[in-house]
Amino acid sequence: METIALSDNRAYFNFINSISSDATKRAYKQNLTRLMRFCKLDSTDELLKIDMQKIIIDYIVSLRN
């Protein structure tokens, strides 16, 4: 399984540390990792370079199938 770098940028650091609930942090990390695998991305920085609206729609459709 490939390694996904979640904590490699300031935006992710600020986002995840603004959440107080450990359970919510775990859920967000897990789902973000799944989305990044779907997109074949290795870094959260790469999320900023793609058309997120299209990717989210494609991801949701794939979850239904």
PENORVEN-V142453 format. One line per field, one symbol per residue. phi: phi as a letter, one per 40 degrees, with the letter a starting at -180 (. if undefined). burial: + if it has 24 or more other ideal C-beta (glycine too) atoms within 12 Angstrom, else -. A space follows every 50 residues. Layout:
# PENORVEN-V142453
phi->???
burial->???
This chain:
# PENORVEN-V142453
phi->.ccbccccacccdcccccccccccdccccccccccccdcgbbacdcccbb ccccccccccccccc
burial->---+-+-----+---+---------------++-++--+-+-++--+--- --------+------
